[in-house]
Amino acid sequence: MERHQTTSGLKLNVKAAVIAGLIAGAIFMVLEMLLVATVGGGSAWGPPRMIAAIALGQGVLPPPATFDFGIVMTAMGVHFLLSVVFALVLAWVIERMSAGAALLVGAVFGLLLYLVNFYGMTAVFPWFAMARNWISIFSHVVFGVIAAWAYQSSLRRNSY
């Protein structure tokens, strides 16, 4: 796999980081939608609408939290773009770590991502405040762990 030299001297595997972001992003979205619908008392379409509102504005927020193809496609585009960017950052952080340390850092990264998104970014996207709950925390921590695992797995698999 091709590795790119960063300004800090680390060699980042960009392809592995992108794939890790897509995998972690997909798992995050499914987990978030399932948990909101099954134990959160909301609609599974609420989280995609909140993400789509980043690009489309607050007018797409529920109610109604129903399926809308254009809104879901916008949400997926925004979500996966951000997932890849976040995975690239995480990959840079964990590049030289052991697998165990990378998973722990991934969990902390996910928690920090939650805090930035749901406390810092509410100045720009105030609707994020309504999703400050254990489901969002858990989903973000899982995102970080899965992204770290997928990146590290790719590095190990391709180092032979």
Backbone as CSV, one residue per row, in Angstrom:
resi,resn,N_x,N_y,N_z,CA_x,CA_y,CA_z,C_x,C_y,C_z
1,MET,0.835,-1.186,0.000,0.000,0.000,0.000,0.873,1.240,0.000
2,GLU,0.387,2.226,-0.687,1.143,3.465,-0.803,1.024,4.284,0.489
3,ARG,2.161,4.792,0.944,2.180,5.596,2.157,2.660,6.984,1.784
4,HIS,2.044,7.972,2.379,2.386,9.359,2.098,3.073,9.978,3.307
5,GLN,4.174,10.650,3.049,4.927,11.318,4.107,4.140,12.542,4.573
6,THR,3.955,12.674,5.883,3.284,13.850,6.432,4.346,14.857,6.854
7,THR,3.897,16.057,7.192,4.849,17.090,7.601,5.548,16.726,8.901
8,SER,4.948,15.832,9.688,5.581,15.431,10.945,6.582,14.287,10.759
9,GLY,6.701,13.781,9.533,7.626,12.691,9.278,6.978,11.320,9.307
10,LEU,5.724,11.220,9.752,5.042,9.935,9.744,4.645,9.573,8.324
11,LYS,4.573,8.295,8.062,4.119,7.832,6.764,2.700,7.301,6.924
12,LEU,1.752,8.049,6.423,0.344,7.729,6.570,-0.145,6.934,5.365
13,ASN,-0.848,5.849,5.623,-1.449,5.053,4.571,-2.840,5.639,4.305
14,VAL,-2.919,6.503,3.319,-4.151,7.247,3.046,-5.275,6.312,2.618
15,LYS,-4.981,5.366,1.747,-6.017,4.440,1.281,-6.604,3.661,2.460
16,ALA,-5.760,3.171,3.342,-6.248,2.434,4.514,-7.080,3.327,5.418
17,ALA,-6.683,4.586,5.565,-7.446,5.517,6.404,-8.805,5.825,5.792
18,VAL,-8.848,5.992,4.482,-10.126,6.254,3.804,-11.060,5.063,3.972
19,ILE,-10.539,3.872,3.756,-11.358,2.664,3.924,-11.828,2.538,5.371
20,ALA,-10.936,2.807,6.320,-11.311,2.756,7.735,-12.430,3.742,8.028
21,GLY,-12.357,4.936,7.459,-13.405,5.936,7.655,-14.734,5.487,7.081
22,LEU,-14.703,4.855,5.922,-15.952,4.382,5.303,-16.567,3.242,6.115
23,ILE,-15.733,2.322,6.578,-16.231,1.212,7.398,-16.807,1.738,8.711
24,ALA,-16.024,2.553,9.409,-16.480,3.083,10.704,-17.705,3.974,10.526
25,GLY,-17.732,4.746,9.451,-18.885,5.611,9.190,-20.150,4.818,8.940
26,ALA,-20.043,3.716,8.192,-21.212,2.881,7.921,-21.723,2.232,9.208
27,ILE,-20.815,1.699,10.001,-21.219,1.070,11.264,-21.838,2.112,12.197
28,PHE,-21.226,3.290,12.268,-21.773,4.370,13.089,-23.215,4.675,12.688
29,MET,-23.447,4.864,11.390,-24.779,5.269,10.932,-25.820,4.209,11.241
30,VAL,-25.509,2.953,10.956,-26.449,1.870,11.238,-26.718,1.787,12.742
31,LEU,-25.671,1.834,13.541,-25.815,1.758,14.991,-26.654,2.910,15.523
32,GLU,-26.349,4.113,15.104,-27.088,5.299,15.556,-28.572,5.183,15.194
33,MET,-28.865,4.822,13.953,-30.255,4.716,13.514,-30.998,3.617,14.276
34,LEU,-30.343,2.463,14.458,-30.983,1.360,15.186,-31.241,1.710,16.645
35,LEU,-30.246,2.289,17.304,-30.417,2.621,18.716,-31.464,3.713,18.924
36,VAL,-31.475,4.718,18.079,-32.482,5.779,18.204,-33.877,5.183,18.038
37,ALA,-34.034,4.276,17.074,-35.349,3.692,16.805,-35.779,2.663,17.841
38,THR,-34.827,1.895,18.388,-35.211,0.794,19.280,-35.223,1.163,20.755
39,VAL,-34.284,1.961,21.202,-34.240,2.304,22.632,-34.314,3.803,22.899
40,GLY,-34.150,4.599,21.870,-34.164,6.050,22.059,-35.529,6.681,21.917
41,GLY,-36.501,5.906,21.437,-37.854,6.428,21.308,-38.050,7.384,20.139
42,GLY,-37.119,7.393,19.200,-37.243,8.291,18.055,-37.325,7.526,16.755
43,SER,-37.310,8.261,15.675,-37.327,7.674,14.346,-35.901,7.393,13.888
44,ALA,-35.728,6.284,13.204,-34.418,5.957,12.640,-33.971,7.029,11.654
45,TRP,-34.888,7.764,11.077,-34.551,8.786,10.082,-34.168,10.114,10.717
46,GLY,-34.255,10.224,12.028,-33.849,11.448,12.719,-32.364,11.755,12.573
47,PRO,-31.471,10.795,12.862,-30.038,11.080,12.718,-29.623,11.499,11.299
48,PRO,-30.090,10.798,10.246,-29.709,11.287,8.916,-30.215,12.701,8.634
49,ARG,-31.394,13.035,9.123,-31.916,14.385,8.914,-31.059,15.427,9.644
50,MET,-30.588,15.082,10.840,-29.716,16.022,11.566,-28.414,16.253,10.814
51,ILE,-27.886,15.204,10.212,-26.643,15.330,9.442,-26.894,16.103,8.148
52,ALA,-27.986,15.788,7.467,-28.307,16.488,6.222,-28.510,17.979,6.460
53,ALA,-29.011,18.332,7.641,-29.255,19.741,7.958,-27.969,20.559,7.963
54,ILE,-26.823,19.915,8.102,-25.543,20.621,8.011,-25.430,21.291,6.642
55,ALA,-25.860,20.579,5.593,-25.768,21.098,4.231,-27.058,21.766,3.762
56,LEU,-28.206,21.257,4.217,-29.489,21.720,3.691,-30.212,22.724,4.580
57,GLY,-29.745,22.892,5.810,-30.395,23.816,6.728,-31.421,23.129,7.616
58,GLN,-31.865,23.865,8.620,-32.754,23.321,9.642,-34.122,22.892,9.135
59,GLY,-34.481,23.301,7.949,-35.784,22.952,7.395,-35.998,21.467,7.191
60,VAL,-34.934,20.679,7.166,-35.077,19.233,6.959,-35.172,18.459,8.272
61,LEU,-35.087,19.170,9.373,-35.148,18.485,10.672,-36.554,17.985,10.949
62,PRO,-36.636,16.897,11.735,-37.965,16.377,12.081,-38.684,17.324,13.034
63,PRO,-39.994,17.273,13.131,-40.856,16.331,12.417,-41.156,16.795,11.004
64,PRO,-41.547,15.945,10.121,-41.642,14.501,10.339,-40.278,13.850,10.121
65,ALA,-39.976,12.877,10.926,-38.698,12.154,10.783,-38.962,10.912,9.943
66,THR,-39.279,11.161,8.697,-39.585,10.082,7.766,-38.482,9.989,6.720
67,PHE,-38.555,8.945,5.924,-37.573,8.748,4.860,-37.818,9.744,3.736
68,ASP,-36.743,10.346,3.272,-36.755,11.209,2.096,-35.452,10.937,1.368
69,PHE,-35.530,10.455,0.140,-34.351,10.023,-0.601,-33.293,11.120,-0.695
70,GLY,-33.678,12.312,-1.071,-32.726,13.412,-1.236,-32.041,13.780,0.071
71,ILE,-32.813,13.780,1.146,-32.253,14.114,2.459,-31.280,13.020,2.909
72,VAL,-31.658,11.770,2.719,-30.790,10.658,3.123,-29.506,10.655,2.290
73,MET,-29.600,10.901,1.004,-28.397,10.927,0.158,-27.481,12.095,0.550
74,THR,-28.065,13.232,0.867,-27.262,14.366,1.344,-26.586,14.008,2.661
75,ALA,-27.343,13.392,3.552,-26.789,12.981,4.849,-25.627,12.017,4.656
76,MET,-25.782,11.052,3.764,-24.715,10.068,3.537,-23.473,10.749,2.970
77,GLY,-23.658,11.676,2.049,-22.512,12.392,1.493,-21.758,13.171,2.548
78,VAL,-22.483,13.939,3.348,-21.859,14.724,4.423,-21.215,13.794,5.443
79,HIS,-21.961,12.774,5.857,-21.487,11.859,6.897,-20.225,11.124,6.472
80,PHE,-20.205,10.571,5.265,-19.037,9.805,4.846,-17.836,10.696,4.565
81,LEU,-18.066,11.898,4.091,-16.959,12.844,3.923,-16.321,13.146,5.277
82,LEU,-17.155,13.451,6.270,-16.632,13.732,7.609,-15.978,12.484,8.219
83,SER,-16.566,11.322,8.001,-15.994,10.075,8.536,-14.592,9.843,7.995
84,VAL,-14.398,10.092,6.717,-13.076,9.914,6.109,-12.090,10.938,6.663
85,VAL,-12.515,12.180,6.780,-11.632,13.217,7.335,-11.230,12.853,8.761
86,PHE,-12.196,12.450,9.568,-11.891,12.088,10.955,-10.987,10.857,11.012
87,ALA,-11.198,9.885,10.131,-10.348,8.693,10.115,-8.924,9.044,9.684
88,LEU,-8.765,9.986,8.787,-7.422,10.428,8.393,-6.686,11.045,9.584
89,VAL,-7.406,11.850,10.356,-6.803,12.456,11.553,-6.426,11.365,12.545
90,LEU,-7.346,10.450,12.799,-7.079,9.365,13.747,-5.917,8.497,13.262
91,ALA,-5.876,8.186,11.991,-4.784,7.368,11.451,-3.438,8.044,11.680
92,TRP,-3.394,9.339,11.495,-2.157,10.084,11.731,-1.733,9.962,13.196
93,VAL,-2.722,9.996,14.101,-2.420,9.910,15.539,-1.934,8.515,15.923
94,ILE,-2.546,7.478,15.363,-2.251,6.108,15.806,-1.249,5.381,14.927
95,GLU,-0.693,6.050,13.958,0.181,5.415,12.948,1.230,4.483,13.554
96,ARG,1.882,4.887,14.583,2.988,4.086,15.144,2.633,3.378,16.449
97,MET,1.363,3.274,16.739,0.944,2.653,18.005,0.704,1.160,17.835
98,SER,0.772,0.456,18.963,0.370,-0.943,18.965,-1.140,-1.007,18.763
99,ALA,-1.630,-2.189,18.414,-3.066,-2.346,18.164,-3.889,-1.990,19.407
100,GLY,-3.465,-2.458,20.562,-4.206,-2.172,21.792,-4.248,-0.695,22.115
101,ALA,-3.115,-0.039,21.999,-3.062,1.399,22.264,-3.902,2.156,21.246
102,ALA,-3.874,1.710,19.994,-4.653,2.374,18.949,-6.147,2.277,19.232
103,LEU,-6.607,1.124,19.721,-8.029,0.977,20.043,-8.434,1.897,21.189
104,LEU,-7.589,1.990,22.192,-7.870,2.885,23.314,-7.896,4.338,22.842
105,VAL,-6.924,4.725,22.054,-6.886,6.090,21.518,-8.095,6.327,20.614
106,GLY,-8.496,5.309,19.854,-9.692,5.427,19.016,-10.933,5.709,19.841
107,ALA,-11.073,5.032,20.985,-12.227,5.266,21.863,-12.205,6.697,22.402
108,VAL,-11.038,7.146,22.839,-10.912,8.520,23.348,-11.172,9.519,22.225
109,PHE,-10.661,9.227,21.040,-10.895,10.082,19.876,-12.394,10.204,19.603
110,GLY,-13.107,9.084,19.636,-14.555,9.099,19.429,-15.267,9.948,20.466
111,LEU,-14.840,9.838,21.724,-15.438,10.650,22.789,-15.147,12.136,22.567
112,LEU,-13.920,12.454,22.193,-13.577,13.853,21.901,-14.361,14.375,20.695
113,LEU,-14.557,13.534,19.713,-15.348,13.901,18.541,-16.785,14.221,18.951
114,TYR,-17.342,13.398,19.830,-18.680,13.667,20.359,-18.713,15.032,21.048
115,LEU,-17.752,15.295,21.907,-17.736,16.564,22.641,-17.622,17.763,21.709
116,VAL,-16.755,17.654,20.717,-16.611,18.754,19.747,-17.909,18.937,18.967
117,ASN,-18.485,17.832,18.482,-19.697,17.917,17.667,-20.907,18.416,18.455
118,PHE,-21.100,17.913,19.660,-22.344,18.167,20.373,-22.257,19.279,21.409
119,TYR,-21.065,19.824,21.588,-20.923,20.987,22.465,-20.276,22.152,21.728
120,GLY,-19.185,21.900,21.013,-18.514,22.970,20.276,-19.269,23.407,19.034
121,MET,-19.733,22.444,18.256,-20.368,22.768,16.976,-21.807,23.252,17.116
122,THR,-22.364,23.200,18.319,-23.733,23.686,18.489,-23.831,25.195,18.283
123,ALA,-22.708,25.888,18.307,-22.725,27.319,17.990,-23.117,27.529,16.528
124,VAL,-22.734,26.582,15.668,-23.053,26.673,14.243,-24.291,25.840,13.908
125,PHE,-24.415,24.687,14.540,-25.519,23.760,14.282,-26.268,23.494,15.594
126,PRO,-27.122,24.408,16.021,-27.746,24.306,17.345,-28.611,23.060,17.543
127,TRP,-29.083,22.456,16.481,-29.908,21.270,16.614,-29.137,20.063,17.134
128,PHE,-27.808,20.108,17.103,-27.026,19.001,17.662,-27.255,18.851,19.166
129,ALA,-27.619,19.928,19.838,-27.821,19.883,21.291,-28.908,18.884,21.669
130,MET,-29.908,18.702,20.803,-30.996,17.787,21.155,-30.561,16.322,21.106
131,ALA,-29.396,16.051,20.577,-28.908,14.670,20.497,-27.787,14.408,21.490
132,ARG,-27.689,15.231,22.505,-26.700,14.982,23.571,-27.242,13.874,24.460
133,ASN,-26.828,12.658,24.179,-27.327,11.524,24.956,-26.341,10.360,24.859
134,TRP,-26.639,9.308,25.597,-25.737,8.168,25.644,-25.641,7.468,24.298
135,ILE,-26.701,7.520,23.487,-26.658,6.878,22.179,-25.588,7.546,21.309
136,SER,-25.577,8.863,21.304,-24.578,9.592,20.505,-23.170,9.372,21.041
137,ILE,-23.037,9.368,22.358,-21.716,9.114,22.951,-21.231,7.726,22.548
138,PHE,-22.072,6.733,22.754,-21.711,5.348,22.448,-21.356,5.186,20.966
139,SER,-22.172,5.739,20.091,-21.932,5.616,18.647,-20.615,6.260,18.241
140,HIS,-20.273,7.400,18.849,-19.009,8.065,18.524,-17.809,7.273,19.033
141,VAL,-17.927,6.703,20.222,-16.837,5.880,20.754,-16.648,4.650,19.861
142,VAL,-17.747,4.023,19.456,-17.659,2.870,18.555,-17.012,3.289,17.235
143,PHE,-17.378,4.451,16.702,-16.751,4.953,15.474,-15.231,4.993,15.633
144,GLY,-14.758,5.586,16.718,-13.322,5.708,16.940,-12.631,4.367,17.049
145,VAL,-13.242,3.441,17.765,-12.651,2.112,17.931,-12.621,1.370,16.593
146,ILE,-13.718,1.414,15.858,-13.781,0.710,14.567,-12.803,1.336,13.573
147,ALA,-12.718,2.653,13.536,-11.786,3.315,12.615,-10.348,2.923,12.946
148,ALA,-10.011,2.905,14.232,-8.656,2.512,14.649,-8.396,1.053,14.300
149,TRP,-9.354,0.195,14.590,-9.210,-1.226,14.296,-9.038,-1.465,12.794
150,ALA,-9.890,-0.834,11.987,-9.831,-1.034,10.533,-8.509,-0.525,9.967
151,TYR,-8.042,0.614,10.457,-6.768,1.148,9.969,-5.614,0.240,10.369
152,GLN,-5.554,-0.117,11.629,-4.474,-0.989,12.110,-4.514,-2.355,11.428
153,SER,-5.716,-2.895,11.209,-5.845,-4.195,10.531,-5.299,-4.124,9.118
154,SER,-5.583,-3.035,8.442,-5.089,-2.862,7.084,-3.567,-2.768,7.063
155,LEU,-3.001,-2.065,8.023,-1.542,-1.947,8.095,-0.899,-3.306,8.344
156,ARG,-1.473,-4.084,9.282,-0.920,-5.402,9.594,-1.066,-6.344,8.406
157,ARG,-2.215,-6.315,7.762,-2.494,-7.204,6.641,-1.555,-6.927,5.480
158,ASN,-1.168,-5.680,5.292,-0.366,-5.313,4.139,1.122,-5.160,4.460
159,SER,1.515,-5.530,5.669,2.933,-5.389,6.027,3.710,-6.669,5.767
160,TYR,3.045,-7.697,5.324,3.726,-8.979,5.071,4.242,-9.059,3.674
